[in-house]
Amino acid sequence: MPAPFSESPGRHERHLRRKKGNPLFGEGAGPCADTEVMEAQRRDHEELVAFMARLRELVQRAVDLRPTEESQTVLDLKTELDRAYEEASGLADEQAGNKEAIRQLLAVIMATIRSSAGADATAQHELDDEDEARRVHFQLLAYPLVADLLHPQSVIQPEELAATLLTADTDELAAALSLFDAEHLVLLCRDARQLVAGCGPLPDALLEVPVRLATMEARLAEFSPREAAGDG
């Protein structure tokens, strides 16, 4: 009996599923072997176990914070919690509970930082901007593809990026495209056009690829010619 895919896969299994049977990935598109599925699931499980251990440690550090804690200690913990949310967004299994716990810890830490800032209007405004940036960032991380792209050791290789975007869902493609500046989009659109032109007739599962390419081109067109040329 073939090894079944997971209902809530992690980043390794997700990318394996993107590639297999997808001619846009070239040699990586062959049939999916059971050993490949099992290895991807094993790696995803190891990442999940390691993350849970780190999250417990982060929670304990947050619980142990003293009212007189040094500001750098609080800021460091905030940064680590932000990173933990990014990681949780790409893990296997259901992570809604862990992500909510991280959001609550961040809210407590941000309240502490605001209290320390007191009546400093400039500092409070900067904290408002940080809260808004985090809210937008966390919205993007609702799409696993975004989490996969942002992972420090992304499973998506540079030469696979155009194929990955061309076969993304409509909403996750829009979210992913927001991560790239004009210079990167110029290269991505070039690579995507070459892939589509060289792929020949597309299977039924990939009939939306030209639409995805048009979406990428439209996103690039939102930038000025000067930005696309890298002149800032």
C-alpha positions in Angstrom: 0.0 0.0 0.0 1.5 3.4 -1.0 2.6 5.7 1.8 -0.3 8.2 2.4 0.2 11.9 2.3 -0.5 13.9 5.5 -3.7 15.9 6.0 -1.6 18.7 7.5 1.9 18.4 6.0 5.0 20.2 7.0 7.3 22.1 4.6 9.3 19.1 3.3 6.2 17.1 2.4 4.5 20.2 1.0 7.3 20.8 -1.4 7.5 17.2 -2.4 3.8 17.3 -3.3 4.4 20.5 -5.3 7.1 19.0 -7.4 5.9 15.4 -8.1 3.9 15.1 -11.3 4.6 18.8 -12.1 6.5 19.1 -15.4 7.5 22.7 -14.5 10.0 21.2 -12.1 11.8 19.3 -14.8 13.7 16.3 -13.5 12.2 16.7 -10.0 8.7 16.0 -11.4 8.9 12.2 -11.6 6.7 9.7 -9.7 6.7 10.0 -6.0 8.3 7.1 -4.2 7.1 5.9 -0.8 10.6 6.4 0.6 10.5 10.0 -0.4 7.1 10.6 1.3 8.2 8.8 4.4 11.5 10.7 4.5 9.8 14.1 4.1 7.3 13.2 6.9 10.2 12.1 9.1 12.0 15.4 8.7 8.8 17.4 9.3 8.1 15.4 12.5 11.6 16.0 13.7 11.2 19.8 13.1 7.9 19.7 15.0 9.3 17.9 18.0 12.3 20.3 18.2 9.9 23.3 17.9 7.7 22.2 20.7 10.7 21.9 23.0 11.8 25.5 22.0 8.3 26.8 22.5 8.0 25.3 26.0 11.3 27.0 26.8 10.1 30.4 25.4 6.9 30.1 27.4 8.8 29.4 30.6 11.1 32.4 30.0 8.1 34.6 29.5 6.5 33.4 32.7 9.8 34.0 34.6 10.1 37.6 33.4 10.4 40.0 36.4 8.8 43.4 36.5 12.3 44.9 36.7 13.7 42.7 33.9 16.3 44.4 31.7 14.8 45.8 28.5 17.2 43.9 26.3 16.1 40.6 27.8 12.5 41.5 27.0 13.3 42.6 23.5 15.3 39.5 22.8 12.4 37.3 23.9 10.0 39.3 21.7 12.3 38.7 18.7 12.4 35.0 19.4 8.6 34.8 19.8 8.2 36.5 16.4 10.5 33.9 14.9 8.7 31.1 16.6 5.4 32.3 15.0 7.0 32.2 11.6 8.3 28.7 12.2 4.9 27.4 13.6 3.2 28.7 10.5 5.2 26.2 8.4 5.0 23.1 10.6 3.1 19.9 10.2 -0.2 19.3 12.0 -2.5 21.9 13.4 -0.7 24.8 14.9 -3.5 27.2 15.6 -3.2 26.7 19.4 0.5 27.3 19.4 0.2 30.4 17.3 -2.5 31.8 19.5 -0.3 31.2 22.5 2.6 33.0 20.9 0.3 36.0 20.0 -0.9 36.2 23.6 2.7 36.2 24.9 3.7 38.9 22.4 0.7 41.0 23.5 1.9 40.8 27.1 5.4 41.7 26.2 4.3 44.6 24.0 2.1 45.9 26.8 5.2 45.8 29.1 7.3 47.7 26.5 4.5 50.3 26.1 4.4 50.7 29.9 8.1 51.3 30.0 7.8 53.9 27.2 5.4 55.9 29.3 4.2 59.2 27.8 6.9 59.2 25.1 4.7 59.9 22.1 7.4 59.0 19.5 8.1 55.7 21.2 4.3 54.9 21.4 3.9 55.7 17.7 6.8 53.4 16.8 5.2 50.6 18.9 1.9 51.2 17.0 3.8 50.8 13.7 5.4 47.6 15.0 2.1 46.2 16.0 0.6 46.9 12.5 3.6 45.4 10.8 3.3 42.3 12.9 -0.4 42.0 12.1 0.2 42.2 8.4 3.1 39.8 8.6 1.1 37.3 10.5 -1.7 37.6 8.0 0.8 36.6 5.2 2.0 33.7 7.3 -1.5 32.2 7.1 -0.3 30.9 3.7 2.1 28.0 4.2 3.9 29.0 1.0 4.9 32.3 2.6 6.3 30.4 5.6 8.2 28.1 3.3 9.7 30.9 1.5 10.7 32.8 4.6 12.3 29.8 6.4 16.0 30.4 6.9 16.7 27.0 5.3 13.9 27.1 2.7 13.2 23.8 0.9 12.4 25.8 -2.2 15.6 26.2 -4.1 16.2 29.4 -6.2 15.8 27.5 -9.4 12.5 26.1 -8.3 10.9 29.4 -7.3 9.3 30.3 -10.6 7.7 26.8 -10.9 6.5 27.0 -7.3 4.8 30.3 -7.9 3.3 29.3 -11.1 1.5 26.4 -9.4 0.4 28.2 -6.3 -3.2 28.9 -5.4 -4.5 32.3 -6.4 -4.5 33.8 -2.8 -1.2 32.3 -1.7 0.4 33.5 -5.0 -0.7 37.1 -4.2 0.6 36.8 -0.7 3.9 35.3 -1.8 4.4 38.0 -4.5 4.3 40.7 -1.8 7.6 39.4 -0.5 9.5 40.3 -3.6 10.8 43.7 -4.8 10.8 44.8 -8.4 14.3 43.5 -9.2 13.4 40.0 -8.0 10.1 40.1 -9.9 11.8 40.9 -13.2 13.9 37.8 -12.8 11.0 35.6 -11.6 8.8 36.7 -14.5 11.6 36.0 -17.0 12.1 32.5 -15.5 8.3 31.9 -15.4 7.9 32.9 -19.1 10.7 30.5 -20.1 9.2 27.7 -18.1 5.8 28.1 -19.7 7.2 28.5 -23.2 9.4 25.4 -22.9 6.9 23.1 -21.1 4.7 22.2 -24.1 1.0 21.2 -23.5 0.1 21.5 -19.9 -1.8 18.7 -18.1 -5.3 19.5 -16.8 -4.0 20.1 -13.3 -1.8 22.9 -14.6 -4.3 24.7 -16.9 -4.2 27.8 -14.6 -0.5 28.3 -15.0 -0.9 31.0 -17.7 -3.2 32.8 -15.3 -0.6 32.7 -12.6 2.0 34.1 -15.0 -0.3 36.9 -15.9 -0.7 37.6 -12.1 3.1 37.8 -11.7 3.4 40.1 -14.7 0.6 42.3 -13.3 2.4 42.6 -10.0 5.6 43.6 -11.7 3.7 46.2 -13.7 2.7 47.9 -10.4 6.3 49.0 -10.0 7.8 51.9 -11.9 10.3 51.1 -14.8 13.0 52.7 -12.6 12.3 50.4 -9.7 12.2 47.4 -12.0 15.6 48.4 -13.4 17.0 48.5 -9.9 17.5 52.3 -9.7 15.4 52.6 -6.5 
